Amino acid sequence: MSALLFGRIFERTRAGVSRLFDEAAGGRIALAPVDDLVYPVMRVLQDGGVQAWLALVHGHPSQDAVQHAMHVAGLAANFGHHLGLPACDCVALVRAGLLHDIGKARIPAAILAKPGALTEDETALVRRHAAIGYDILRDSGMRDPVVLQAARHHHEMLDGSGYPDRLAKEAVKDLVRLMTVCDIYAALTEHRPYRPAMTRADALGILRGMAPDRLDPDFVDAFEASLAPPQAMRGGAFPAAPATMRSDPRDGGW
């Protein structure tokens, strides 16, 4: 498949995900179009590898919640394939990746794109997005447990320090652990209004530093391996983050 076709598939999928986020602002989404968005992602990954998908993600002028959803969906499907998960699980991971942050549709855009640090009240509001997203999907009739768990629990940490339910250890399911690693890595390597993107090496260093207390070290190691050639991310799109960068709840709360 040519780069031109990859780009067209990406833009159509992004437009569909954007419509879902617009709908979610009203509290519900139509589920019928979701799988029409999943399989184009799988096709690009199968024909071009994760590097083709990530080139499209990082080359797009919009680095917003919709773009983040696209980013996580590609990373999660590639990671699942690397782990040898069956195709049905990889499809579920794409679906979950596209919808995991749907609750951010009901968080004011001015807070998500605020150039500086968040206040305590703003941080508390941002952290509501996981529970809000779960409610939107449940109320819309979503029954896929992977999607529902990913939406609600992708900010849970193994030491119980996450949110919204402060799950710990075995209560954090394996596919959620996988999604959390992808979510944090994606956020760190994306350019945001409040900070530059991290390099791949720096982002992986953050993930390793969160293991074993907060992240599963086996998943962190396997995720890094999933990005190895020929699946390696094309770097250099954005400047490296300064060493003094602090955690921001909009980045997964690392």
Summary of the structure (lengths in Angstrom):
residues: 254
radius of gyration: 16.5
end to end distance: 37.3
largest distance: 47.7
contacts: 855
relative contact order: 0.13
helix: 62%
strand: 1%
